[in-house]
Amino acid sequence: MVYPREVLNRLKWTKGESLDDATIWYVHRGATGDMMAIGGDEVLSLGRGFFDTADATIPYHRIVRIDYRGETIFEKNEAVRKAVIERR
């Protein structure tokens, strides 16, 4: 199984790829549909269990999809995504 942290690190550190070209979708309670998307250019650092933006620290387990240059390169299983949203 591929984890979102691995995907983001690959984009950040692999020559020819760029985290700036990614869109990260994650569970955000209170947002419309409890989902929010941010650009990879907003990611300040990738930690062990979370990533940081200027406004928030977001745990990797909240990431449900990562798009890169117009293609989805990571997506959680639909059942897992529903379970995360319903736990709130």
C-alpha positions as CSV (number, residue, x, y, z in Angstrom):
1,M,0.0,0.0,0.0
2,V,1.2,3.5,-0.9
3,Y,0.8,6.2,1.8
4,P,0.2,9.9,1.2
5,R,3.5,10.8,2.9
6,E,5.5,8.6,0.5
7,V,3.7,10.3,-2.5
8,L,4.4,13.8,-1.2
9,N,8.0,13.0,-0.4
10,R,8.5,11.5,-3.9
11,L,7.2,14.7,-5.5
12,K,9.3,16.9,-3.3
13,W,12.6,15.0,-3.7
14,T,12.5,13.3,-7.2
15,K,14.3,15.2,-9.9
16,G,11.9,16.3,-12.6
17,E,8.9,16.3,-10.3
18,S,7.6,19.1,-8.1
19,L,5.3,19.3,-5.1
20,D,4.2,22.7,-6.4
21,D,2.3,20.9,-9.2
22,A,0.2,18.9,-6.8
23,T,-3.3,19.4,-5.3
24,I,-3.9,17.8,-2.0
25,W,-7.5,17.0,-1.0
26,Y,-8.2,16.3,2.7
27,V,-10.9,16.0,5.3
28,H,-11.5,19.5,6.8
29,R,-14.4,19.6,9.3
30,G,-16.5,22.7,8.7
31,A,-15.6,23.2,5.1
32,T,-18.2,22.6,2.4
33,G,-18.7,18.9,2.1
34,D,-16.0,18.5,4.9
35,M,-13.4,18.5,2.2
36,M,-10.7,21.1,1.3
37,A,-8.0,21.3,-1.4
38,I,-4.7,23.1,-1.2
39,G,-1.9,23.4,-3.7
40,G,1.4,21.7,-3.1
41,D,3.1,25.1,-3.2
42,E,1.3,25.9,0.1
43,V,3.1,23.0,1.9
44,L,5.9,24.4,4.1
45,S,7.2,21.1,5.5
46,L,6.6,17.3,5.5
47,G,6.8,15.9,9.0
48,R,6.6,12.3,10.2
49,G,2.8,12.2,10.8
50,F,1.6,15.5,9.3
51,F,2.5,18.3,6.9
52,D,2.5,22.0,7.7
53,T,1.0,25.0,5.8
54,A,1.1,28.6,6.9
55,D,-2.3,28.2,8.5
56,A,-2.5,24.6,9.7
57,T,-0.8,21.3,10.6
58,I,-2.6,18.5,8.7
59,P,-2.3,14.8,9.6
60,Y,-1.5,12.6,6.6
61,H,-4.5,10.3,7.6
62,R,-6.8,13.1,6.5
63,I,-5.6,13.1,2.9
64,V,-8.1,11.5,0.6
65,R,-6.6,12.3,-2.8
66,I,-3.6,13.8,-4.4
67,D,-3.7,15.1,-8.0
68,Y,-0.5,15.8,-9.9
69,R,-0.4,17.6,-13.2
70,G,-4.0,16.8,-14.0
71,E,-3.9,13.2,-12.9
72,T,-4.9,11.5,-9.7
73,I,-1.9,9.7,-8.3
74,F,-3.2,8.8,-4.8
75,E,-6.8,8.1,-3.7
76,K,-8.0,6.5,-0.5
77,N,-10.4,3.6,-0.8
78,E,-14.0,5.0,-1.0
79,A,-15.1,3.0,2.1
80,V,-12.1,4.3,4.1
81,R,-12.9,7.9,3.1
82,K,-16.5,7.6,4.2
83,A,-15.5,6.1,7.5
84,V,-13.1,9.1,8.2
85,I,-15.9,11.6,7.4
86,E,-18.5,9.7,9.5
87,R,-16.3,9.6,12.6
88,R,-16.7,13.3,13.2
